[in-house]
Amino acid sequence: MSTFAAAVARGKNGWTASELELSGLADIDEVVDRLRDAEPDADLSLLFVEADDQYLVILRLDEGEDLRVFGSDSVFAEESRTGALLLGDIEAPALEIDELAAPPADDDEDDRPAADPDADPVGDAELLADLGVSAHRLLSLCALEGMLPSDVTAEICQRLGCGDEMEELREA
């Protein structure tokens, strides 16, 4: 299974982006250590892990602590060692995919149809809400037909203000 893992971190001088190698790590604590090491003084660090153009996992650390995790589909944990490493400790989804049928009244985003009702998102779908990406928006992006994990990552990064850094990383 091919994976791409990119850390974006917001520090005193703005956003930075770097690719992280996840092979050989034994547990989620080692992943967190690697994310923390990418930008030690960051007030916010995010790790986007994209696998096989099918799965997306987002990890969030605030000031190097308080890990929050979201996965686009629990099946990733069953199909891959990396998925099990990242999602293995998550017990239940924060929101069900069925909840996408009724967007909040204040949601002014596109009304494109969700395409994958079989997806089983897990973890904290609210992990980016305070940054302008609501749980509903995150779940909608992950469920849209034709949206690859890289597309979801790009859209989220644009919204957060680190889209250029992520694009430069991909082109490097």
N, C-alpha and C positions, 0 to 999 in steps of 0.2 A: 504494500500500500504506500503510495507516494504522499508525502506530507511537506507542507511549507509552514514554518513557524516564524512569525515576526513579532518582535516586541516594539511597542511604541511607548515612549515615556515622556511625561511633561515635567520639566524641571525649571529652574530659574531662567534659563535661556531659551525657553520654548520647547517644542517637540523634537525628539530624536527617534529614529527608527533603526532597528538592527535585526538581522536574521539570527535565530537561535537554533542550535543543534540539539535535538531532543533524544537522539539515539543513545543507548547505554545508560539512561537514567533509571534508577531503581524505584522511585516513588514520587508522589506529588510534591513532597518537600524539596526534593532536588530540582524539580521544575521551577518551583518558587524561588529557590536560591539562584538559579540561572537567570530568571527574570529580574530579580533584585540586583544582581551583578551587572546587568545590561546598562543600568543607569542608577547607581547607588543613592544619589541625592534626589531622586524623582519624588514629587508629591503624588503622582499617579502613574502607574505602569499597567499596560494592557498587553496581553499575549493573544495573538490570533493564530490558531492552528487550523489549517485547511488540509483536508485529506481526500484524495481521489476525486476531486471535483464534486464531492457528495456531502461531506460533513464539515462543520465548523464548530470549534470550541473557542470560547473567549474566557480568559482568566483576567481578573482585576486585582491589583494590590494598591491600596491607599497608603502612602508613606511607608512602603515596604511591609505592611502588615495587613490583616483583615482580608484574607483571600476570599474571593467570590468567583463562582464558575457557572458558565452557561454552555450547554451543548445543544446543537441543532437537532440531534437525534440520538437516542440512547443506544441504537443499534451499533454505533461506532465503538462503544465499549465492548461489545460482543465480537466484533469483526477484527479488532486490531489491538496489539499490545499497547500502542500509544493511546488509543481510545480508552482502554481499561485503566491506564495510568492516570489519565486526565479526568475521567468521569466515574471511575470505580467507586468512589466514596459518596457519590450523590444518590440520595434515596428516592426522591420524588420530584416531579416537575413543579415549577412554581405556577405555571398556567397550562391549561390544556389547549391543544391546537384548535379544538372546537370553539374556544372563546374568540377566535378570530372572526367568526361569522358576524359579530356585532361590534364594530369599531366604536370607540368612545365618541361621543358627540363633538368633542373639541379636536378630534383628529382630522387635520386638513391634508393628510397625505393622499397619494394616489389610491383609488379604489380598485386596484387590480385584483383579480381573483386569486385566492390561495389555491395551490394546486395539489399539495400532498397531504391529504388528511391522515395518511398512515404514519407520518413523521411523529416522533415522540420526543419533543424537546424536553430537556432536563436541566435542572439547576435554577439559577437566579436570573430570570428574564428581565428583572428590574435593575441589573447591574450597571446599565448605562443611562438610566432614566434621568439622573441629575445632570447628565452631560448633554441632554437633548434628544436621546434615542429611547423612546418609551418602550415598555415591554411589548405592547401591541405592535409597534413598528418593527422591533427586532424579530418577533415571531412571524410577522407578515413577510419581511424580507427573506427569512429563511425558508418560507413555504412557497414563495412565488415560483411559478413554472418558468424555467429557463435561467433562473438566478443561480449562478455558481457561488461557492463559498468566497472565492476571490472578489466577485461582484459585491457581495454583502459586506465584506471587509472594506472594500474601496468606498462604498457608500457611507458606511459608519465613520470611516476615517475622514472623509470630506466633511461630514456633519460635525465632527469633533475638532476640526482644524488642523489635522495632521495628514491630510490626503496627499499633499506634495511630497512629504517625507516618505510615505508608504510607496508612492509611485516611483520615486527615485530608487528606493530599495529594490523594488521588483525589476527595474531596468538595469540595475548594476550586475 
